[in-house]
Amino acid sequence: MLKLDILVLAVHPDDAELGCAGVILKHNAQGKKVGIIDLTKGELGTRGTPEIREQEANAAAAILGVVVRENLGIPDGFFENTETYQLKIISAIRKYQPEIIIANAYHDRHPDHGRANELVEAAAFLSGLRKIETTQDGKPQMEWRPKQVLHFIQDRYIKPDILVDITPYWDKKIESVLAYKSQFHNPDWEDEPQTYISSPEFIQVVEARAREFGKSINVKFAEGFTSRKILGVDSLFDLV
């Protein structure tokens, strides 16, 4: 069994890169095992195809150095927080037994983001109930509940509960984002329909947000996260 330290459960391919690629890279550098599971193939996206986005997701995963990347194939756009999809995510959580889960924002411009947040939150709790039965390769899975579920911040501003310095990893983060050539500004795709995220200004806004968060903790770039649980530390010096 491959046990993960951090599992990112994001609804669309590219959400993980935009939301927490810096944290992924930082914890990889610390020797932690990090994986990504995309809930959908992003098949309703204006640009590209599911096949193209899968190739891009694999390229981004190689840049990030994650030990696993999977796709649950949940329908893009029309999923709900139902038992069927909860069980898919519960099985994935039990498969990798992560200590920390990172999921989509509480609410956002794209309605899938908030609904995915609720779906993952529910599954992360239910995964710890032993009477919910799931299997892997025909064998029963043990119950597992992560110690923490965090949520990255996406298009809409949400005040973070925690900020993480990602300055040394900023360039690599952007490289992973731009691996999605069909989605973000790319001269090779200029004849395709233009979207909110394909404009050059979109990446500038991503950088501006990271700089804003970084300024708050006296670093150049940071990523922000929220938590429904109160966060605690062992020492006040962990806050420095």
N, C-alpha and C positions, 0 to 999 in steps of 0.2 A: 504494500500500500504506500502511495506517495502522500505523505502528510504535509500540508501547507501551513506556513505561518500566517500568510495573508491571502485571502481569496477575494478578488474583485468580481462582483456580480453586476454587470452593466447591461442595460437593455439593448443598446445598439453598438455594433462595431464602431469604434472611434470615441465612444463615451469615456472609456477607461483612460485613453491617451489624453484627452482633453482635461479630464477631471483629476487624475492622480498619477500620471506617468512619472512625475518627479519623485513622488513617494515610492513608487514601484522601483525605480532605478536606485534610489537611496538605500532601500532595504535590501535589494539584491547585493549592493556593494557591502552591506553589513553581514552578508552570508545567510540572509533569510530566504526561505523558499516562497515565491510569490507566483500565483496563477491567476488567469483571467477566464471567466466564463461569460460569454455574450448570450443574452437571453433570446434575441431574435437575429435574423440575418439582415435586418434593415431593408427588407425587400420593397418597402413602400417609398424609399428615398427617390427623389426626382432624378438624380444622376447615378449612373452606374447600374450594376446588376448584383444579385446575391453572389454570383460567381466571382465577379470583380472584387466585391467587398471582402469576400473570404480570402482572396489572394492578398489584398491589402492588409487585412487583419493579421495574416501569417507573417507578412513582411514587418509589420509594426511589432509583433511579438518577438521576432528575432532581434530587432533593435533594442527592445526593452530587456531581453534576456529572461523572460518568464519561463518557468519550467513546464507549464502546461497552458494551452489555450483551447477551449472547447466552445461549441455553440449548441444551445438546447433546442433550437428550431421552434421556439414559441412564435405564434403568428404576430407579425409586426402590426402595431396600430390598434388591434381589436382584442387583445388579451384582457382578461379581468383577473381580479384576485380570487381565484377559484381553487377548489381542492385539486383539480387536475394539474394546474401549473404549480401550485404549492408543492405537490408531491415530486414533481420534476426537480425543483430546486432543493427540496429536502434531501433527495437522493444524492444530488451533487455535493451538498454540504457534508453529508455523512461519508461520502467517498473520500473527500480530501481533509476533513476534520480541521478546518482552519481555526486559529486562535482569534483572528480578526477578520471580519468581512467589511468590505467597502462597497457601498451601493450608490445608486443615483440620488439626486437631490430630492428634498421633501416635496418641492413643487417647482415648476419651470415653464418656460415658453412652450416646450413640447409636452403635450399631456402624457405621453408614454413615460416620461421621466418620473413624475410623481406617482403614477400607478405602479411602476416597477419598484419604486422605493417601498410602497406599502406591501407589495407582493413579497419582496425579499425579507422585509421586517417580519412578516407573519411566518414565512418559511423558516427563518433563523430561530424563532422561538419554538415552533412546532417540531423542529428537528430534534429538540431535546426531550421529546415525549416518547418514552419507550413503547407505548401502546400503538403508536403510529408505525405501521409496518412498511418497509421498503426493502428492495433487494438489489444486489449488484451481481451480475453473472450468475443469477439463480440462487445466490446465498443471501440470507438475511443480513441487513446492515444494523450496526449498533447505533443507538441514539447519540447525538452530538449537538451541543449548543456552543457557539463561539462566545468568547469572553466579552467581545465588543463588536457592535455594528456601527460603523461610521458612514457618513454620507458626504460625497464631494459636492462642490457648489458649481453650478453650471451657468446657463445664460443669465438668469435672474439673480440679482444680488441677494444673498442670505448672509446675515452676520455669522461668522464662523465661531465655533466653540474652541477650536484649536488651529494653530497655524504651524506649518512645517517648512523649514528652510530647505529649498531645493536649488539654491543658486548654482552649485557645481554641476547640476544635471539639467539645467535649462535647455541648452543647445540640443542635447540628446532627446529631451521631451519633445521639442518642436520637430525634430527629425522623425520621431515616431508618429506625430500627428500628420505630417506631410507625406507619410507613407500612403495615406488615403488620397491618392492623386485624383480620384474621381470626385471627391467630396469637397476639397478645399482648393484655394486659388492655384491654378496650374495652367500655363499657356497652352499646353497640349489639349486642354478641354475647353478652350474659349468658345468653340462653336456649339457647345452643349448648353442647355438651359442654365441660366445663372440662378443661384439660390442665396438665401440669407447667409449661409456659411461659406459659400464659394467666393465671396468678395474678398479682396486684399485686406479690407478693413477688419474683417472678422478676426484674423490672426493678430492684428494690432490690438484689438480689444482683449483677446486672451492674454497677451503680454501685459497690457495695462492693468488687468486684474491681478496678475501675479506680482507686478511691481507694487501695486497698492497694498496687497497683503504683506509683501516683503517689507515695505516701509514701516508697517505696524510693529514689526519685530526687529527692525534695524538690520535687515539683510536686503539683498538685491531682488530675489524672487522667492515667493512662498506659495504653497497651496493651502487652501482652507477646507476644514471639515466640520460637520455638525454631528451632535450626538443627542439622542433622546435621554440617555442616562447621564447622570452627573459624573464627570471625570475626576479621578483622584490621582494624587502622586504620593510617593513615599517620602519625598523630601522637597522642601521649598526650593532647593537649589536645582531641582529638575526643571524649574520654571525659567531658569536663566538662559 
